[in-house]
Amino acid sequence: MEVKSPKFKASSRNALQDEQLQVALGKVKTGFIGKRKDAIALIPEWDQIKQDAKSTKDHVLRNLDHYLLAYEASVQRNGGEVHWADDAAGASQIIVDICKQANAKTVTKGKSMVSEEADLNGALAAHGIEAIETDLGEYIIQLAKEPPSHIIAPAVHKTKEQVSDLFHEHHQKYGLTDKLIDRTELVAEARQVLRDKFIAADVGVTGANFLIAETGQHVLVTNEGNGDLTSILPRVQIVIVGIEKVIPTLEDASSMLRLLARSATGQHFSNYTSFMSGPKRSDDIDGPDQFHVVLVDSKRTEMMVGELREMLRCIRCGACMNHCPVYGAVGGHAYGWVYPGPMGSVITPVMVGIEKTVDLPHACTLNGRCAEVCPMGIPLPNLLRKHRQTTFEQQLQTRQARWGLGIWSYFARRPALYRFATRMVIGGLALIGRKRGHFANLPLAGGWTSSRDLPAPQSSATFMQLYRKQKS
């Protein structure tokens, strides 16, 4: 997938002016956030579950080689095969080779962010193999020729009317000529089209939410059941997944699942939670003849030994972006790669290079909501600060930005001078802005005043003076 993160500022401006996008994003604020709050309010032991899950993942990351090898051995005992991919391109090539060996013409896919990392659809198409997305959101954006804009709701940026237009355009070749607008009818039409795709597919590819070292099973969580059909109907099943998804036992999976759906969609449990392992056995009524797992590194081991290690605890619930005011204003496409929002602003610079994604660590107000709602206790603002420090040290920011930070740091290291300077600036701004109450233009504040007025201080007192007064 092409990296478009260097265009974040321009993409954000376009997103803010896109009326249909703003309507669609408004539903995130009233949907995911409220449902999550209600769901966790019913679990008095929520904080303890979070702490236990965090401890489990930290233990796994300290012993990742052990658990990965244990998982591989368990998969092999179940009759499956494990492949190791150093990077995304290697993962795609492994899957293309498996499909060629199976003489595959069509591949059905469940939602998988790692396959997005690998641009798997593009790799399959380059070898004449058709990939069909079966998750409804992924299917919609595949028709629109767009990447996902959210990791759990890939078509959240689309309105119902836009989906109706897409289906009407693409489904007429199946004899479905009526233009539908009702949500239930649109879903039924998509199912009608996809049913034949499921039956005809030679290979099925899914991701996995967790890999269980103890049993060799993988856990697949969906709300539509498409992941199950993608797994059991084709002759060959392939799971593509990051190496950090392994956990020790079935009991650990149970704890993680209590966090996942509540954090993601506000459900107590997803509609379909499946535990799968290996190819079809002699007494099974269905299942694949071959089972493959592709374990993908793609810079994850670099994160293991660095300051960003805590990001590998992520279970891809999407809570951080649901609560992020920046994501809520501009959507996922502005971030320019597979992973949007706070977690994407941490992961993307590692995977594609911070020199290509300079703006992403700065696309954050550092308000801390993402860290507050993260079920795995990932300190996302702290990790973004580390990236910001790197962009400064490597002189990747603009000269003006580095010059401004240099001046600020000079004063910040000298508290008395800092307090004196802020008193002078606040006093001056209060005096100048007293009449109008705001500034339409202000030197060195063009980034703000180009799109909105800057309120004038209501008094000449600084924040620190007001804080001391309130505390006294």
TORKELUM-930401 format. One record per residue (C-alpha): residue number from 0; residue in three letters; y, z, x. Coordinates in Angstrom, 2 decimals. Layout:
<atoms>
(NUM, ala, (Y, Z, X)),
...
</atoms>
This chain:
<atoms>
(0, met, (0.00, 0.00, 0.00)),
(1, glu, (3.39, -0.97, 1.38)),
(2, val, (5.56, 1.96, 2.44)),
(3, lys, (8.92, 1.83, 0.69)),
(4, ser, (10.11, 5.35, 1.48)),
(5, pro, (12.98, 4.17, 3.72)),
(6, lys, (14.57, 2.87, 0.50)),
(7, phe, (14.48, 6.29, -1.20)),
(8, lys, (18.25, 6.59, -1.71)),
(9, ala, (18.61, 3.11, -3.19)),
(10, ser, (15.48, 3.57, -5.31)),
(11, ser, (16.79, 6.90, -6.59)),
(12, arg, (20.09, 5.37, -7.66)),
(13, asn, (18.22, 2.65, -9.54)),
(14, ala, (15.95, 5.22, -11.19)),
(15, leu, (18.89, 7.28, -12.42)),
(16, gln, (20.29, 4.20, -14.13)),
(17, asp, (16.97, 3.19, -15.74)),
(18, glu, (17.30, 4.38, -19.35)),
(19, gln, (13.66, 3.85, -20.29)),
(20, leu, (12.50, 5.74, -17.20)),
(21, gln, (14.77, 8.65, -18.05)),
(22, val, (13.30, 8.79, -21.58)),
(23, ala, (9.76, 8.82, -20.16)),
(24, leu, (10.57, 11.49, -17.57)),
(25, gly, (12.03, 13.71, -20.27)),
(26, lys, (8.54, 14.11, -21.70)),
(27, val, (7.32, 15.66, -18.44)),
(28, lys, (9.85, 18.45, -18.78)),
(29, thr, (8.83, 19.29, -22.33)),
(30, gly, (5.09, 18.69, -21.87)),
(31, phe, (3.43, 19.79, -18.65)),
(32, ile, (5.81, 22.66, -17.89)),
(33, gly, (5.59, 24.42, -21.24)),
(34, lys, (1.84, 23.96, -21.59)),
(35, arg, (1.20, 25.34, -18.10)),
(36, lys, (3.30, 28.41, -18.83)),
(37, asp, (1.43, 29.10, -22.07)),
(38, ala, (-1.99, 28.58, -20.47)),
(39, ile, (-1.52, 30.95, -17.54)),
(40, ala, (0.07, 33.60, -19.74)),
(41, leu, (-3.38, 34.07, -21.28)),
(42, ile, (-5.00, 34.85, -17.91)),
(43, pro, (-3.99, 38.37, -16.76)),
(44, glu, (-5.94, 37.94, -13.51)),
(45, trp, (-4.13, 34.67, -12.66)),
(46, asp, (-2.57, 35.97, -9.43)),
(47, gln, (-5.92, 37.33, -8.23)),
(48, ile, (-7.66, 34.00, -8.91)),
(49, lys, (-4.94, 32.24, -6.93)),
(50, gln, (-5.30, 34.62, -4.00)),
(51, asp, (-9.09, 34.26, -3.96)),
(52, ala, (-8.84, 30.46, -4.04)),
(53, lys, (-6.29, 30.48, -1.23)),
(54, ser, (-8.53, 32.69, 0.89)),
(55, thr, (-11.50, 30.41, 0.25)),
(56, lys, (-9.61, 27.30, 1.31)),
(57, asp, (-8.21, 29.00, 4.40)),
(58, his, (-11.74, 30.02, 5.37)),
(59, val, (-12.98, 26.45, 4.87)),
(60, leu, (-10.16, 24.98, 6.94)),
(61, arg, (-10.98, 27.35, 9.80)),
(62, asn, (-14.61, 26.18, 9.62)),
(63, leu, (-14.16, 22.64, 8.32)),
(64, asp, (-16.62, 21.02, 10.72)),
(65, his, (-19.37, 23.42, 9.62)),
(66, tyr, (-18.87, 22.80, 5.90)),
(67, leu, (-18.55, 19.04, 6.24)),
(68, leu, (-21.83, 18.83, 8.14)),
(69, ala, (-23.47, 21.15, 5.59)),
(70, tyr, (-22.23, 18.91, 2.79)),
(71, glu, (-23.52, 15.79, 4.56)),
(72, ala, (-26.96, 17.38, 4.99)),
(73, ser, (-27.06, 18.34, 1.31)),
(74, val, (-26.09, 14.82, 0.21)),
(75, gln, (-28.84, 13.37, 2.40)),
(76, arg, (-31.39, 15.77, 0.90)),
(77, asn, (-30.35, 14.48, -2.52)),
(78, gly, (-31.00, 10.88, -1.44)),
(79, gly, (-27.38, 9.86, -0.79)),
(80, glu, (-25.58, 8.55, 2.26)),
(81, val, (-22.37, 9.81, 3.87)),
(82, his, (-19.93, 7.58, 5.74)),
(83, trp, (-17.10, 8.81, 7.94)),
(84, ala, (-13.76, 6.96, 8.04)),
(85, asp, (-11.10, 7.74, 10.63)),
(86, asp, (-8.35, 6.08, 8.62)),
(87, ala, (-7.61, 4.37, 5.32)),
(88, ala, (-8.36, 0.88, 6.61)),
(89, gly, (-11.75, 2.05, 7.86)),
(90, ala, (-12.53, 3.58, 4.46)),
(91, ser, (-11.72, 0.31, 2.69)),
(92, gln, (-13.88, -1.66, 5.09)),
(93, ile, (-16.85, 0.66, 4.55)),
(94, ile, (-16.59, 0.21, 0.78)),
(95, val, (-16.14, -3.56, 1.05)),
(96, asp, (-19.28, -3.72, 3.21)),
(97, ile, (-21.28, -1.67, 0.67)),
(98, cys, (-20.10, -3.96, -2.14)),
(99, lys, (-21.04, -7.07, -0.16)),
(100, gln, (-24.51, -5.70, 0.52)),
(101, ala, (-24.89, -5.12, -3.22)),
(102, asn, (-23.64, -8.67, -3.97)),
(103, ala, (-21.02, -7.06, -6.17)),
(104, lys, (-18.62, -9.20, -8.19)),
(105, thr, (-16.90, -6.45, -10.15)),
(106, val, (-16.11, -2.81, -9.38)),
(107, thr, (-15.00, -0.21, -11.92)),
(108, lys, (-12.82, 2.57, -10.54)),
(109, gly, (-11.99, 6.05, -11.66)),
(110, lys, (-8.62, 7.48, -10.67)),
(111, ser, (-8.57, 8.20, -6.93)),
(112, met, (-5.45, 8.88, -4.89)),
(113, val, (-7.42, 8.41, -1.66)),
(114, ser, (-8.31, 4.87, -2.76)),
(115, glu, (-4.57, 4.35, -3.25)),
(116, glu, (-4.03, 5.53, 0.33)),
(117, ala, (-6.56, 2.92, 1.43)),
(118, asp, (-5.19, 0.14, -0.83)),
(119, leu, (-8.80, -0.33, -1.88)),
(120, asn, (-7.99, -2.73, -4.72)),
(121, gly, (-6.20, -5.03, -2.31)),
(122, ala, (-9.07, -4.91, 0.17)),
(123, leu, (-11.63, -5.74, -2.53)),
(124, ala, (-9.50, -8.57, -3.90)),
(125, ala, (-9.21, -10.07, -0.41)),
(126, his, (-13.01, -10.45, -0.43)),
(127, gly, (-13.23, -11.91, -3.93)),
(128, ile, (-14.31, -8.67, -5.63)),
(129, glu, (-12.55, -7.70, -8.85)),
(130, ala, (-11.56, -4.04, -9.20)),
(131, ile, (-10.93, -2.69, -12.70)),
(132, glu, (-9.13, 0.62, -13.14)),
(133, thr, (-10.70, 2.63, -15.97)),
(134, asp, (-8.39, 5.64, -16.21)),
(135, leu, (-6.00, 4.71, -19.03)),
(136, gly, (-2.90, 5.42, -16.97)),
(137, glu, (-4.23, 3.53, -13.96)),
(138, tyr, (-5.30, 0.66, -16.22)),
(139, ile, (-1.77, 0.43, -17.63)),
(140, ile, (-0.10, 0.27, -14.24)),
(141, gln, (-2.72, -2.18, -12.96)),
(142, leu, (-1.69, -4.52, -15.78)),
(143, ala, (1.95, -3.93, -14.84)),
(144, lys, (1.17, -4.53, -11.13)),
(145, glu, (2.76, -1.20, -10.22)),
(146, pro, (1.62, 1.80, -8.18)),
(147, pro, (1.11, 5.19, -9.85)),
(148, ser, (4.18, 7.36, -10.29)),
(149, his, (2.35, 10.69, -10.71)),
(150, ile, (-0.92, 11.94, -9.26)),
(151, ile, (-2.37, 13.12, -12.59)),
(152, ala, (-0.41, 10.91, -15.02)),
(153, pro, (-0.01, 7.62, -13.16)),
(154, ala, (1.79, 5.86, -16.03)),
(155, val, (4.08, 8.72, -16.99)),
(156, his, (7.06, 6.46, -16.29)),
(157, lys, (6.03, 4.05, -19.05)),
(158, thr, (7.19, 4.39, -22.64)),
(159, lys, (4.90, 3.67, -25.60)),
(160, glu, (6.84, 0.48, -26.29)),
(161, gln, (6.33, -0.78, -22.74)),
(162, val, (2.59, -0.11, -22.99)),
(163, ser, (2.49, -2.00, -26.28)),
(164, asp, (4.14, -5.01, -24.64)),
(165, leu, (1.67, -4.94, -21.73)),
(166, phe, (-1.39, -4.77, -23.98)),
(167, his, (-0.09, -7.55, -26.21)),
(168, glu, (0.48, -9.77, -23.17)),
(169, his, (-2.86, -9.14, -21.44)),
(170, his, (-5.32, -8.54, -24.29)),
(171, gln, (-4.85, -11.75, -26.20)),
(172, lys, (-7.45, -13.41, -23.97)),
(173, tyr, (-9.99, -10.98, -25.48)),
(174, gly, (-9.08, -12.10, -28.99)),
(175, leu, (-6.86, -9.05, -29.64)),
(176, thr, (-3.75, -10.75, -30.94)),
(177, asp, (-2.13, -8.02, -33.04)),
(178, lys, (0.76, -6.18, -31.39)),
(179, leu, (0.05, -2.47, -31.79)),
(180, ile, (2.50, 0.38, -31.43)),
(181, asp, (0.58, 3.47, -32.61)),
(182, arg, (-0.73, 5.54, -29.68)),
(183, thr, (-4.18, 6.05, -31.17)),
(184, glu, (-4.56, 2.34, -31.83)),
(185, leu, (-3.41, 1.47, -28.31)),
(186, val, (-6.00, 3.83, -26.81)),
(187, ala, (-8.73, 2.35, -29.02)),
(188, glu, (-7.79, -1.17, -27.95)),
(189, ala, (-7.97, -0.22, -24.26)),
(190, arg, (-11.39, 1.33, -24.81)),
(191, gln, (-12.57, -1.83, -26.54)),
(192, val, (-11.55, -3.95, -23.56)),
(193, leu, (-12.92, -1.55, -20.95)),
(194, arg, (-16.29, -1.03, -22.64)),
(195, asp, (-17.59, -4.42, -21.50)),
(196, lys, (-16.16, -3.83, -18.02)),
(197, phe, (-18.16, -0.61, -17.66)),
(198, ile, (-21.39, -2.33, -18.68)),
(199, ala, (-20.91, -5.37, -16.42)),
(200, ala, (-19.80, -3.57, -13.24)),
(201, asp, (-22.01, -3.78, -10.15)),
(202, val, (-20.38, -0.87, -8.30)),
(203, gly, (-18.50, 2.20, -9.46)),
(204, val, (-15.92, 3.98, -7.29)),
(205, thr, (-14.42, 7.39, -8.03)),
(206, gly, (-12.67, 10.13, -6.19)),
(207, ala, (-13.74, 13.78, -6.31)),
(208, asn, (-11.88, 16.97, -7.03)),
(209, phe, (-14.23, 19.10, -4.93)),
(210, leu, (-17.25, 18.65, -2.68)),
(211, ile, (-19.80, 21.49, -2.72)),
(212, ala, (-21.42, 22.05, 0.67)),
(213, glu, (-24.17, 24.26, -0.77)),
(214, thr, (-25.61, 21.66, -3.16)),
(215, gly, (-24.23, 18.27, -2.05)),
(216, gln, (-22.61, 17.84, -5.46)),
(217, his, (-19.14, 16.55, -6.12)),
(218, val, (-17.00, 17.72, -9.02)),
(219, leu, (-15.25, 15.08, -11.10)),
(220, val, (-12.59, 16.17, -13.60)),
(221, thr, (-11.22, 13.77, -16.22)),
(222, asn, (-9.89, 13.85, -19.77)),
(223, glu, (-11.28, 10.48, -20.84)),
(224, gly, (-14.88, 10.40, -19.60)),
(225, asn, (-14.19, 7.21, -17.68)),
(226, gly, (-15.21, 8.84, -14.42)),
(227, asp, (-18.67, 9.59, -15.79)),
(228, leu, (-19.18, 6.03, -17.04)),
(229, thr, (-17.96, 4.66, -13.71)),
(230, ser, (-20.47, 6.87, -11.93)),
(231, ile, (-23.66, 6.41, -13.96)),
(232, leu, (-23.61, 2.83, -15.29)),
(233, pro, (-23.30, 0.62, -12.15)),
(234, arg, (-26.16, 0.07, -9.72)),
(235, val, (-24.17, 1.58, -6.85)),
(236, gln, (-21.93, 4.65, -6.93)),
(237, ile, (-19.32, 5.32, -4.23)),
(238, val, (-17.18, 8.45, -3.90)),
(239, ile, (-14.10, 8.16, -1.66)),
(240, val, (-12.54, 11.51, -0.84)),
(241, gly, (-10.48, 13.35, 1.78)),
(242, ile, (-12.31, 15.66, 4.16)),
(243, glu, (-10.30, 18.68, 3.01)),
(244, lys, (-11.93, 18.69, -0.47)),
(245, val, (-15.11, 20.46, 0.66)),
(246, ile, (-15.75, 24.03, -0.56)),
(247, pro, (-18.72, 26.30, 0.17)),
(248, thr, (-20.48, 27.10, -3.12)),
(249, leu, (-20.77, 26.48, -6.85)),
(250, glu, (-19.12, 29.84, -7.45)),
(251, asp, (-16.11, 28.68, -5.42)),
(252, ala, (-15.92, 25.53, -7.55)),
(253, ser, (-15.80, 27.69, -10.67)),
(254, ser, (-12.79, 29.60, -9.32)),
(255, met, (-10.95, 26.43, -8.33)),
(256, leu, (-11.56, 24.86, -11.73)),
(257, arg, (-9.93, 27.83, -13.45)),
(258, leu, (-6.75, 26.93, -11.57)),
(259, leu, (-6.84, 23.14, -11.71)),
(260, ala, (-6.52, 22.19, -15.38)),
(261, arg, (-4.12, 25.03, -16.22)),
(262, ser, (-1.83, 24.07, -13.35)),
(263, ala, (-2.05, 20.35, -14.01)),
(264, thr, (-1.87, 19.82, -17.76)),
(265, gly, (-1.84, 23.30, -19.28)),
(266, gln, (-5.41, 22.90, -20.52)),
(267, his, (-7.88, 25.75, -20.19)),
(268, phe, (-10.41, 23.19, -19.00)),
(269, ser, (-10.40, 19.42, -18.75)),
(270, asn, (-12.34, 17.49, -21.39)),
(271, tyr, (-14.94, 16.29, -18.87)),
(272, thr, (-15.95, 18.35, -15.85)),
(273, ser, (-19.01, 16.79, -14.23)),
(274, phe, (-21.17, 17.91, -11.31)),
(275, met, (-22.94, 14.93, -9.74)),
(276, ser, (-25.21, 14.41, -6.78)),
(277, gly, (-27.24, 11.56, -5.35)),
(278, pro, (-28.82, 8.46, -6.88)),
(279, lys, (-30.95, 8.30, -9.99)),
(280, arg, (-34.16, 10.33, -9.77)),
(281, ser, (-37.48, 9.30, -11.24)),
(282, asp, (-37.07, 11.49, -14.33)),
(283, asp, (-33.36, 10.68, -14.92)),
(284, ile, (-32.52, 8.51, -17.91)),
(285, asp, (-29.53, 6.93, -16.19)),
(286, gly, (-27.67, 6.87, -12.89)),
(287, pro, (-27.11, 4.61, -9.88)),
(288, asp, (-29.77, 3.25, -7.57)),
(289, gln, (-27.59, 3.97, -4.54)),
(290, phe, (-25.13, 6.82, -3.88)),
(291, his, (-22.53, 6.79, -1.09)),
(292, val, (-19.77, 9.19, -0.08)),
(293, val, (-16.90, 8.00, 2.14)),
(294, leu, (-15.19, 10.95, 3.84)),
(295, val, (-11.68, 10.01, 4.90)),
(296, asp, (-9.69, 11.66, 7.69)),
(297, ser, (-6.47, 9.60, 7.79)),
(298, lys, (-4.36, 12.13, 9.76)),
(299, arg, (-5.83, 15.17, 8.03)),
(300, thr, (-7.22, 16.55, 11.29)),
(301, glu, (-3.74, 16.20, 12.79)),
(302, met, (-2.48, 18.46, 10.03)),
(303, met, (-5.32, 20.88, 10.78)),
(304, val, (-3.98, 21.77, 14.21)),
(305, gly, (-0.28, 21.66, 13.37)),
(306, glu, (2.30, 23.63, 11.43)),
(307, leu, (1.55, 21.68, 8.25)),
(308, arg, (-2.03, 22.94, 7.97)),
(309, glu, (-1.34, 24.84, 4.74)),
(310, met, (-0.80, 21.52, 2.95)),
(311, leu, (-4.54, 20.90, 3.19)),
(312, arg, (-5.11, 23.61, 0.58)),
(313, cys, (-3.62, 21.26, -2.03)),
(314, ile, (-5.92, 20.59, -5.02)),
(315, arg, (-3.73, 17.72, -6.34)),
(316, cys, (-2.79, 19.42, -9.61)),
(317, gly, (0.73, 17.97, -9.69)),
(318, ala, (2.41, 21.25, -10.71)),
(319, cys, (4.92, 20.97, -7.86)),
(320, met, (6.26, 17.61, -9.05)),
(321, asn, (6.22, 18.66, -12.71)),
(322, his, (8.63, 21.47, -11.83)),
(323, cys, (10.71, 19.57, -9.25)),
(324, pro, (14.26, 18.73, -10.41)),
(325, val, (14.44, 15.78, -8.01)),
(326, tyr, (11.17, 14.24, -9.23)),
(327, gly, (12.23, 14.96, -12.80)),
(328, ala, (15.40, 12.93, -12.25)),
(329, val, (14.10, 9.91, -10.31)),
(330, gly, (10.33, 9.72, -10.97)),
(331, gly, (7.56, 8.92, -8.55)),
(332, his, (8.24, 5.34, -7.48)),
(333, ala, (11.44, 6.32, -5.68)),
(334, tyr, (9.33, 8.19, -3.12)),
(335, gly, (7.91, 4.88, -1.99)),
(336, trp, (4.25, 5.65, -1.35)),
(337, val, (1.10, 7.12, -2.90)),
(338, tyr, (2.21, 10.74, -3.19)),
(339, pro, (5.55, 11.60, -4.84)),
(340, gly, (7.38, 14.86, -5.34)),
(341, pro, (7.36, 17.88, -3.03)),
(342, met, (3.74, 17.50, -1.92)),
(343, gly, (4.34, 13.82, -1.19)),
(344, ser, (7.43, 14.62, 0.84)),
(345, val, (5.20, 16.76, 3.07)),
(346, ile, (2.12, 14.50, 3.22)),
(347, thr, (3.67, 11.03, 3.45)),
(348, pro, (5.58, 11.58, 6.72)),
(349, val, (2.31, 12.69, 8.34)),
(350, met, (0.18, 9.83, 7.06)),
(351, val, (2.58, 6.92, 7.49)),
(352, gly, (4.97, 8.24, 10.14)),
(353, ile, (8.09, 10.33, 9.79)),
(354, glu, (10.20, 7.55, 11.29)),
(355, lys, (9.42, 5.47, 8.18)),
(356, thr, (10.07, 8.32, 5.74)),
(357, val, (13.15, 10.08, 7.08)),
(358, asp, (14.72, 10.63, 3.67)),
(359, leu, (11.73, 12.29, 2.01)),
(360, pro, (11.96, 15.78, 3.60)),
(361, his, (15.63, 15.78, 2.60)),
(362, ala, (14.87, 14.77, -1.02)),
(363, cys, (14.69, 18.42, -1.98)),
(364, thr, (17.12, 21.12, -3.09)),
(365, leu, (14.89, 23.84, -1.56)),
(366, asn, (15.10, 25.69, -4.90)),
(367, gly, (11.54, 26.96, -4.38)),
(368, arg, (10.10, 26.19, -7.83)),
(369, cys, (7.31, 24.11, -6.28)),
(370, ala, (6.11, 27.01, -4.14)),
(371, glu, (6.37, 29.38, -7.08)),
(372, val, (4.06, 27.32, -9.31)),
(373, cys, (1.62, 26.09, -6.64)),
(374, pro, (-1.79, 27.59, -7.50)),
(375, met, (-2.83, 27.47, -3.83)),
(376, gly, (0.22, 29.29, -2.49)),
(377, ile, (1.47, 26.39, -0.37)),
(378, pro, (4.99, 27.16, 0.96)),
(379, leu, (6.28, 23.65, 0.32)),
(380, pro, (9.98, 24.36, 1.07)),
(381, asn, (9.01, 25.81, 4.46)),
(382, leu, (6.92, 22.73, 5.29)),
(383, leu, (9.78, 20.46, 4.27)),
(384, arg, (12.08, 22.42, 6.59)),
(385, lys, (9.67, 21.75, 9.44)),
(386, his, (9.91, 18.03, 8.74)),
(387, arg, (13.70, 18.30, 8.60)),
(388, gln, (13.70, 19.99, 11.97)),
(389, thr, (11.59, 17.14, 13.35)),
(390, thr, (13.95, 14.47, 12.00)),
(391, phe, (16.85, 16.28, 13.66)),
(392, glu, (15.08, 16.79, 17.00)),
(393, gln, (13.94, 13.16, 17.13)),
(394, gln, (17.44, 11.99, 16.16)),
(395, leu, (16.08, 10.12, 13.14)),
(396, gln, (18.95, 11.13, 10.87)),
(397, thr, (22.25, 9.31, 10.77)),
(398, arg, (24.85, 10.16, 13.38)),
(399, gln, (27.09, 11.61, 10.68)),
(400, ala, (24.33, 13.91, 9.43)),
(401, arg, (23.50, 15.16, 12.92)),
(402, trp, (27.21, 15.64, 13.67)),
(403, gly, (27.66, 17.67, 10.49)),
(404, leu, (24.62, 19.84, 11.19)),
(405, gly, (25.82, 20.40, 14.72)),
(406, ile, (29.17, 21.70, 13.50)),
(407, trp, (27.54, 23.89, 10.87)),
(408, ser, (25.07, 25.37, 13.40)),
(409, tyr, (27.93, 26.16, 15.79)),
(410, phe, (29.63, 28.29, 13.15)),
(411, ala, (26.38, 29.72, 11.75)),
(412, arg, (25.46, 31.15, 15.16)),
(413, arg, (28.79, 32.98, 15.24)),
(414, pro, (28.89, 35.16, 12.09)),
(415, ala, (32.45, 36.41, 12.46)),
(416, leu, (33.78, 32.90, 13.00)),
(417, tyr, (31.64, 31.63, 10.12)),
(418, arg, (33.06, 34.21, 7.72)),
(419, phe, (36.61, 33.47, 8.84)),
(420, ala, (36.11, 29.71, 8.43)),
(421, thr, (34.58, 30.03, 4.96)),
(422, arg, (37.49, 32.26, 3.84)),
(423, met, (39.96, 29.64, 5.03)),
(424, val, (38.10, 26.72, 3.42)),
(425, ile, (37.45, 28.47, 0.08)),
(426, gly, (41.01, 29.78, -0.05)),
(427, gly, (42.41, 26.31, 0.66)),
(428, leu, (40.21, 24.59, -1.90)),
(429, ala, (41.07, 27.21, -4.56)),
(430, leu, (44.77, 26.72, -3.94)),
(431, ile, (44.67, 22.91, -3.94)),
(432, gly, (42.32, 22.64, -6.93)),
(433, arg, (43.94, 25.33, -9.08)),
(434, lys, (45.85, 22.86, -11.25)),
(435, arg, (43.11, 20.35, -12.10)),
(436, gly, (40.06, 22.56, -11.65)),
(437, his, (38.07, 19.88, -9.83)),
(438, phe, (38.20, 17.30, -7.06)),
(439, ala, (37.59, 13.62, -7.77)),
(440, asn, (37.69, 12.86, -4.04)),
(441, leu, (37.28, 15.12, -1.04)),
(442, pro, (36.89, 14.36, 2.69)),
(443, leu, (33.31, 14.80, 3.95)),
(444, ala, (32.04, 15.23, 0.38)),
(445, gly, (31.74, 11.59, -0.62)),
(446, gly, (28.03, 11.94, -1.29)),
(447, trp, (28.93, 14.24, -4.16)),
(448, thr, (32.26, 12.89, -5.41)),
(449, ser, (31.06, 9.29, -5.48)),
(450, ser, (29.11, 10.08, -8.66)),
(451, arg, (30.66, 13.30, -10.04)),
(452, asp, (33.60, 15.64, -9.70)),
(453, leu, (33.36, 18.65, -7.40)),
(454, pro, (34.39, 21.87, -9.22)),
(455, ala, (37.19, 23.77, -7.51)),
(456, pro, (36.52, 27.42, -6.55)),
(457, gln, (37.61, 29.79, -9.31)),
(458, ser, (39.03, 32.24, -6.79)),
(459, ser, (39.69, 32.49, -3.07)),
(460, ala, (36.84, 34.97, -2.62)),
(461, thr, (33.78, 33.75, -0.70)),
(462, phe, (30.22, 34.20, -1.90)),
(463, met, (29.64, 36.99, 0.59)),
(464, gln, (32.76, 38.85, -0.59)),
(465, leu, (31.71, 38.51, -4.23)),
(466, tyr, (28.19, 39.64, -3.40)),
(467, arg, (29.40, 42.79, -1.61)),
(468, lys, (31.72, 43.57, -4.53)),
(469, gln, (28.90, 43.24, -7.05)),
(470, lys, (26.57, 45.44, -4.95)),
(471, ser, (29.15, 48.18, -4.48)),
</atoms>
